[in-house]
Amino acid sequence: MKKPEKPMQPQTSSLPLALLQSDAFAALSAEQIATGVRTREIRAVDVVAASLARIERAEPALCAFVEVWAEEALRWAAGVDERVAAGVRLPLAGVPIGVKGRNGSRTASARALVAAGCVPVGATSVPGPGTPWQTWGLGSGGRTVNPWRPDRTPGGSSAGSAAAVAAGLVPLATGTDGAGSVRIPAAWCGVVGLKTTNGRLPSADRTGLAAAGVLARHASDAAAYWRCVRGIGAGGKHHGVRESPEAGRLASAGEEPESASAASQPSPPFTAVWSPDLGFADTDPEPASIAHAAALRLADTGLVRLVRPGAPVHLEDPGPAWLALRAAPDTDPTAVRDAHELRSENDRRLAALFADVDLVLTPTTPNAPHGHDGPGDRYSTALTWAFNLSGHPAMSIPAGFDSDGCPVGLHLVARHGEESLLLRVAAGRQRGRRAERQKITREQESKRESRPPCDGPSTVNAPSTTPPGCGCGRWMWSNPTAPVATTTWSDCGIWPSPRPWTSGGGC
């Protein structure tokens, strides 16, 4: 990789170059990077070079990128440094991002991110020709694997974006969500995934089912994405889409709710209803239990109050309607008419539900990540594509891990136009998780002297099975950014290694 000539010299920094060259880079949020670049504590070219180095290290096994734009990215980064030196304020200065697919840099969302100072480093993988979109992404070197379990799919269709973010290659990556294509890979890779209100941002999807979205390790970074893109779709309409009073109040503050003044914010707790199946899905007990436990922890933050609806949450199965509308105009007219009738009925039920509550909470998927051969008879989209039909904004946040070590997502759905509410709740849950981790770390430190020494990590050649750990009974991927062909597992704290919290995971 050739760096631009006459690079700007960095000043003494709270983000030293050594940090960018270490595994700790994966822990940096987009906001931390942008602050360092804006204050000229670090150069954008150094940040992007660190991201490219991590991609080069991980790609032979991960296959998250179909194209890597090393020379172009370094030139763009040099341009960011020049603009910062000239006094231009860029909210996401120097943040390396992945864009979904080879044409991803042409989308309105990607252009808005570049205008905000982001630097695209490559095109992330999407399903290859003739492969089911929900199965696996086809990168430049083969199938995209799940960074947590190489023998499992990362989900799709934003497969590479989710894998790249989860592995710490980039802090942000764009996606599109037509049936769960942002939220499902976010859940299965253990990251945050936001689907915006259908029609609020420009979309090339002729059916109106797809919406722009983002994948991030930090909820605050998803909020930073939203601040950069939320104005570009003015005038975009979706059937039934409306800006609620809640969304209007948050937007009027000119900033995201986690940093807005108290006077401009509505008062929590926000009411939420839990449904494991939306009344029709065949949800496996384990992901339902893990997601429900996450919903209870979310209520513990005080931002959300779980309530019982007057009647059970029950939607009609949206699958046949989604498939008919996706295939139109080649679908039988009767099937299209039936699809519109089902959509209208579900819209009516959701309108009645959201008249009483602020949020609907479900597992993101009814099943765990499946193998690379496909999902079998189970639709992983069962709990997500209803909200592509209805157009509601939705978000997946990490809920925990199942017995096989696979991430599970908690699915949050809000009224049309209330992305800011989703982001506020997700940020509150992230703060709660941080406090939980600090408590666990303190407990682990206090137990070190009273427990036998750990023999150290075990190395497993991909595809791995359940991680062997060190015999302590609890395990953790100690270096989630390492090439997955030599995945290193250790226990979750006895072995004195760098903490694995940087990927956003946990036991």
Secondary structure, DSSP 8 states (H G I E B T S, - for coil): ----SS-----S-SS-HHHHTSGGGGG--HHHHHHHHHTTSS-HHHHHHHHHHHHHHHHHHH--EEEE-HHHHHHHHHHHHHHHHTT---TTTT-EEEEESTTGGGSHHHHHHHHTT-EEEEEE-B--TTS-TTT--EETTEE---SS-TTB---SSSHHHHHHHHTTS-SEEEEEESSSTTHHHHHHHTSEEEE--TTTS----TTS--EEEEEESSHHHHHHHHHHHTTTTTT---TT----HHHHHHHHTTS-GGGS-GGGS--S-EEEEE-SSTTT----HHHHHHHHHHHHHHHHTTSEEE---SS-------HHHHHHHHHTTSS-HHHHHHHHHHHHHHHHHHHHHHTT-SEEEEES-SS---BTT--TT--TTTTTTHHHHH---EEEEEEEE-TTS-EEEEEEEESTT-HHHHHHHHHHHHHHHHHHHHHHHHHHHHHGGGS------EEEESS--S----SSS-EEES-TTS-TTEEEEEESSSS----GGGGS---
